[in-house]
Amino acid sequence: MGQYYKFVNTTQQKESTISLPFNFGLSWAKSLENYSEEELKEKFDYVIQHNNWSQDDEVIAIGDYGNILYYPKQRNRF
């Protein structure tokens, strides 16, 4: 059984409360640890965009068992 994750903007000290289409309209997501880096990035991008947060803000997903997932940054950025 996977963890339940809430999305938190640590820069602004705000928790996301928007409805997520990938979790039946609830504001939290389940089992994010099972997604690929690309799928995880899509979920974070959705949360960032619909909360009107900056791409420069640090956004994390905190699991109910203490697991923390960070926004997947692109590698080899020039």
N, C-alpha and C positions, 0 to 999 in steps of 0.2 A: 504494500500500500504506500502510495507516495505522500509527500508533504503538501501542505497547503501554503501558498506563498502570497504575501502582500507586497506590493510595489511601493518603495519609499524613495523620495527625492531627498537625499541627505544634504544637498546644498541648501535647499529651501526649508528643510525640516518639515516636509509634508508627505502624508500618505495618500496614495491614489484611492479615490472612491468612485471612479467611473465604472460603468458597466462594461464588462469584457465579453465580446461576441464569441470568444473562444472558450468561455466557461459559463454558458447559459445566462449571460447578463449579470453574473455576480462580479464583485470588485476584486476578487482574489483568483489565483490560478492554481491548478493542481498539477503536481508531478513535473514541474519545469526541468528538473534534473534529467529527465528522460529525452528532452528535445535536443536536436542537433544545434550547433552554434548558429547556423543560419535561421532555423526556426525560432530559437530563443531571441535572436536579434529582432526578428519581425514582431514578436510579442512586446519587447521593450520599446521598439519604435512606435507601436500603436499606443502604448501607455503614455509615452513622452509627448507624442503629437496631440492626443486627445485631452491631456491635462494642460496643454499649452506651456510645457516645460522646455527649457533650452537644451539643445543637444550637448552643451558644455557642462550641464549639471551632472553630478554623480547620482545615478539612479541604480538602486539595488533591489533585489527580490529577497525577502526574508522568509524562510520556511518556519513552520510551527515547531520543528525539532531543532532549530538553530542553524540550519544550513543557509548560507548566504551566496547568492548568485549575483555577479556583477555584469553590467551591460557589456556584451562582447564587442570589443574594439577591433577595428580592421587592423590586420597585421601589415607590416611593411608600408606604413603611410609615409609619403614623401611630401 
